[in-house]
Amino acid sequence: MPEVTVYFWIIKVLCTTIGETMSDNLMGMFAVGGDNASPDQLQIALYKVAAVTVVVLAILLTIQFRLRRYVAVVYWANIVVISVLGTQITDMFEGQGDVPNNMVAITVVSVSLLALVFLTWWLVERTLSMHSIRTRRREAFYWLAILTTFATGTAVGDLIAEQFSLGYLTTLLVFLAVIAVIAAVWKLTPINGVLAFWAAYVMTRPLGASTGDWLSQQDNQGLGLETTSWLFLAVIVVLVIYLQIRKPDVTAVTVTDGDEVRRSGATRRTAATPDIDASL
């Protein structure tokens, strides 16, 4: 896993924005009727595009799980595709009408699933720290949590912006304020660093989704900019290439080895260093 630096948060927010806008763009590109496609035609196109996204993600995750170290290009490629898939999953249940369907129910279910993933992860591994992910089981929990955060964030962002009619810009500012509060609490109080990290991580998804909708949509405070996905993707590519070459986000071995690893029911400590979350 990458070290949590300023690059991490910048690319993460950009990925969440792309997940929202690129999902819509791909659906429109493959829908029968193009810009004049009916809601039913858009929904059919969404199923097809989501199926392709699942295949691409399966290939990328296979590569990721076979690696024995963090590789920026592979890691962030997975995040981008998961971001798109998370949006697609939520959109399947929302439908393609002017006002999404079942928003409250979808939000409740997605938040419950996210809580269940984190609870199960904690009960099995007794840690949620990114620094401790050195087994395939922990990595499986990690990627499942990431997918669930993206789906949850899309649902929450749509609920507030569209169902509650706050508008995309207003919703963006609300989640920006929430993240600022989390950062202040982490900085000024003894709150657990892992807890603060995941709280901020979850909130970046509705922040990015609202940002994407604000930039790309035509109404509800939207600016109607059609090139948002490709512009943000270009920025991500540049930043990831920089990370791949310069490696400022590679976690020190003394940090990654500072946690108990459970294998075949046994527990061993790989280093004297305790599980470190201060850098989060």
C-alpha distance (Angstrom), angle and dihedral (degrees) to the residues before:
residue distance angle dihedral
M1 . . .
P2 3.80 . .
E3 3.78 123.4 .
V4 3.80 111.6 -102.4
T5 3.80 102.4 -108.8
V6 3.79 134.3 145.9
Y7 3.82 87.4 -87.3
F8 3.80 89.2 58.4
W9 3.80 93.6 55.7
I10 3.81 94.8 43.0
I11 3.80 93.6 51.3
K12 3.81 92.0 41.8
V13 3.82 92.8 56.0
L14 3.81 91.0 45.0
C15 3.81 89.7 51.0
T16 3.79 92.3 51.3
T17 3.79 90.3 50.6
I18 3.80 91.2 50.0
G19 3.79 90.8 48.9
E20 3.78 90.3 60.9
T21 3.81 99.4 41.9
M22 3.81 99.8 36.4
S23 3.78 92.5 50.6
D24 3.80 89.5 55.9
N25 3.81 92.4 44.4
L26 3.81 94.3 50.3
M27 3.77 91.7 47.4
G28 3.81 91.0 51.5
M29 3.80 92.4 47.0
F30 3.81 94.2 54.1
A31 3.79 98.8 36.9
V32 3.79 118.0 109.1
G33 3.78 106.0 -112.7
G34 3.80 95.4 28.2
D35 3.80 112.0 -142.8
N36 3.81 89.6 2.9
A37 3.80 95.1 52.3
S38 3.78 117.1 137.1
P39 3.83 121.5 -122.8
D40 3.83 89.2 -102.4
Q41 3.81 91.8 52.0
L42 3.79 90.6 48.6
Q43 3.79 91.1 50.1
I44 3.81 92.0 51.7
A45 3.82 89.6 48.9
L46 3.80 89.1 50.2
Y47 3.81 91.7 55.9
K48 3.80 90.9 51.2
V49 3.79 94.9 46.3
A50 3.82 91.4 45.8
A51 3.82 90.4 53.0
V52 3.80 90.1 54.2
T53 3.82 90.2 46.2
V54 3.81 90.6 53.8
V55 3.81 90.9 53.1
V56 3.80 92.4 48.7
L57 3.80 91.2 47.9
A58 3.81 91.8 49.0
I59 3.80 90.1 54.6
L60 3.81 93.1 47.1
L61 3.81 93.3 46.8
T62 3.80 90.3 49.6
I63 3.80 88.9 55.7
Q64 3.81 91.0 45.0
F65 3.80 93.7 51.6
R66 3.80 92.1 48.8
L67 3.79 92.2 55.8
R68 3.79 119.6 93.8
R69 3.78 95.2 -158.2
Y70 3.77 141.1 34.1
V71 3.82 113.3 -79.4
A72 3.79 111.7 -175.0
V73 3.81 96.9 -151.2
V74 3.81 93.9 52.0
Y75 3.80 95.6 41.3
W76 3.81 95.8 50.7
A77 3.80 92.9 41.7
N78 3.80 86.7 59.7
I79 3.80 91.7 48.6
V80 3.82 92.5 51.2
V81 3.80 93.1 50.0
I82 3.82 93.0 43.9
S83 3.79 88.3 51.3
V84 3.79 90.6 55.2
L85 3.81 92.7 44.9
G86 3.81 92.6 48.3
T87 3.80 89.6 56.1
Q88 3.79 91.7 46.2
I89 3.80 92.8 51.9
T90 3.79 91.9 53.3
D91 3.81 93.1 43.1
M92 3.81 90.9 54.2
F93 3.80 89.9 64.7
E94 3.81 95.8 37.0
G95 3.80 95.0 55.4
Q96 3.79 126.3 -146.8
G97 3.80 102.3 -83.8
D98 3.79 125.2 120.9
V99 3.82 89.1 -96.0
P100 3.84 117.4 38.2
N101 3.80 117.5 -117.5
N102 3.82 128.5 -120.7
M103 3.80 93.8 4.2
V104 3.80 97.5 159.3
A105 3.81 93.0 47.0
I106 3.80 93.0 46.5
T107 3.80 91.0 49.6
V108 3.80 93.2 49.1
V109 3.82 92.4 48.3
S110 3.81 94.4 46.1
V111 3.81 93.6 47.1
S112 3.81 89.7 48.2
L113 3.80 91.5 50.6
L114 3.80 90.7 49.1
A115 3.80 91.3 51.1
L116 3.82 90.0 47.7
V117 3.81 92.0 52.0
F118 3.80 92.4 50.7
L119 3.81 92.6 44.3
T120 3.80 93.0 50.1
W121 3.80 91.3 45.5
W122 3.81 90.6 51.9
L123 3.81 95.0 45.4
V124 3.81 92.1 50.1
E125 3.81 100.8 39.3
R126 3.83 104.5 19.2
T127 3.79 90.6 -138.2
L128 3.81 137.2 72.0
S129 3.79 95.5 -172.7
M130 3.80 118.5 132.0
H131 3.79 87.3 -144.0
S132 3.79 90.1 64.8
I133 3.82 97.2 56.0
R134 3.79 102.2 113.0
T135 3.81 101.6 120.9
R136 3.78 128.9 69.9
R137 3.80 91.8 -120.8
R138 3.79 92.4 55.7
E139 3.77 90.6 45.1
A140 3.81 90.0 51.6
F141 3.81 89.7 53.7
Y142 3.80 89.4 47.7
W143 3.80 96.1 53.6
L144 3.80 92.2 43.1
A145 3.80 88.8 53.1
I146 3.81 90.8 48.6
L147 3.82 92.2 52.2
T148 3.79 91.0 47.9
T149 3.81 92.6 49.5
F150 3.80 90.6 53.7
A151 3.81 93.6 49.6
T152 3.81 91.2 44.9
G153 3.78 93.5 48.2
T154 3.80 92.2 51.8
A155 3.80 91.1 51.1
V156 3.81 94.2 47.0
G157 3.81 93.2 45.9
D158 3.81 92.9 49.2
L159 3.80 91.7 45.8
I160 3.79 93.3 55.2
A161 3.80 98.8 37.1
E162 3.80 99.2 41.2
Q163 3.80 111.3 16.0
F164 3.81 93.1 41.8
S165 3.85 90.6 35.4
L166 3.81 95.5 -133.3
G167 3.79 92.2 137.4
Y168 3.79 129.4 -124.1
L169 3.80 97.6 -86.7
T170 3.79 93.6 47.6
T171 3.81 90.7 48.2
L172 3.80 90.0 49.0
L173 3.80 90.5 54.3
V174 3.80 92.1 46.9
F175 3.80 93.2 56.1
L176 3.79 91.7 41.5
A177 3.80 87.5 57.1
V178 3.81 91.3 48.0
I179 3.81 91.4 52.8
A180 3.81 90.3 47.5
V181 3.81 89.3 54.0
I182 3.81 91.2 49.7
A183 3.81 90.3 49.9
A184 3.81 91.4 49.3
V185 3.80 92.1 48.8
W186 3.82 90.4 49.7
K187 3.79 91.4 48.5
L188 3.78 99.1 43.5
T189 3.80 104.4 32.7
P190 3.82 136.2 49.2
I191 3.81 92.1 -109.0
N192 3.79 114.3 151.9
G193 3.80 109.9 -91.3
V194 3.81 95.0 -139.1
L195 3.81 91.0 52.3
A196 3.81 91.4 49.0
F197 3.80 91.1 47.9
W198 3.79 95.1 53.4
A199 3.81 92.7 43.0
A200 3.81 89.9 54.7
Y201 3.81 91.7 41.8
V202 3.79 92.9 55.0
M203 3.81 91.8 47.7
T204 3.81 93.6 52.0
R205 3.80 89.6 68.0
P206 3.82 97.8 62.8
L207 3.80 87.2 38.8
G208 3.80 91.1 55.6
A209 3.80 93.4 40.9
S210 3.80 91.1 52.4
T211 3.80 90.3 46.3
G212 3.79 91.0 51.4
D213 3.80 92.8 48.7
W214 3.80 92.2 44.9
L215 3.81 91.1 53.9
S216 3.80 98.9 40.0
Q217 3.81 108.9 30.9
Q218 3.80 123.1 88.4
D219 3.81 98.8 -142.3
N220 3.81 141.7 27.1
Q221 3.85 91.2 59.8
G222 3.84 91.2 -44.8
L223 3.81 121.8 148.9
G224 3.82 96.6 -148.2
L225 3.82 96.8 -132.5
E226 3.80 106.9 163.1
T227 3.82 98.4 -169.4
T228 3.81 96.6 60.7
S229 3.82 96.3 107.7
W230 3.79 96.3 51.1
L231 3.81 94.2 42.7
F232 3.79 93.1 51.5
L233 3.80 91.4 43.0
A234 3.81 89.5 54.4
V235 3.81 90.3 52.5
I236 3.81 90.6 49.5
V237 3.81 91.4 50.6
V238 3.80 91.8 51.7
L239 3.81 93.0 48.0
V240 3.81 93.8 45.7
I241 3.80 92.0 49.6
Y242 3.80 88.0 52.0
L243 3.82 90.7 50.4
Q244 3.79 91.5 47.3
I245 3.80 91.9 52.8
R246 3.81 103.3 35.9
K247 3.84 98.1 29.0
P248 3.83 98.9 -152.9
D249 3.81 89.8 155.0
V250 3.80 100.0 54.8
T251 3.81 109.6 122.7
A252 3.79 117.5 -127.3
V253 3.81 115.1 -107.3
T254 3.82 90.6 -126.3
V255 3.81 88.2 61.5
T256 3.80 98.1 45.3
D257 3.80 91.8 46.7
G258 3.80 94.1 52.6
D259 3.79 98.4 93.1
E260 3.74 139.6 76.9
V261 3.79 113.1 -99.6
R262 3.81 118.3 -154.3
R263 3.77 116.6 -150.5
S264 3.80 126.0 170.0
G265 3.80 91.0 -13.8
A266 3.81 93.3 -54.0
T267 3.78 125.9 113.0
R268 3.76 125.1 -148.8
R269 3.78 133.6 169.9
T270 3.78 114.4 -129.3
A271 3.79 96.7 -165.6
A272 3.77 141.5 5.8
T273 3.77 91.1 -114.3
P274 3.85 112.0 102.7
D275 3.80 122.9 -126.8
I276 3.79 100.7 -70.6
D277 3.78 122.6 -149.1
A278 3.80 100.4 153.3
S279 3.79 92.4 106.2
L280 3.82 90.0 59.5
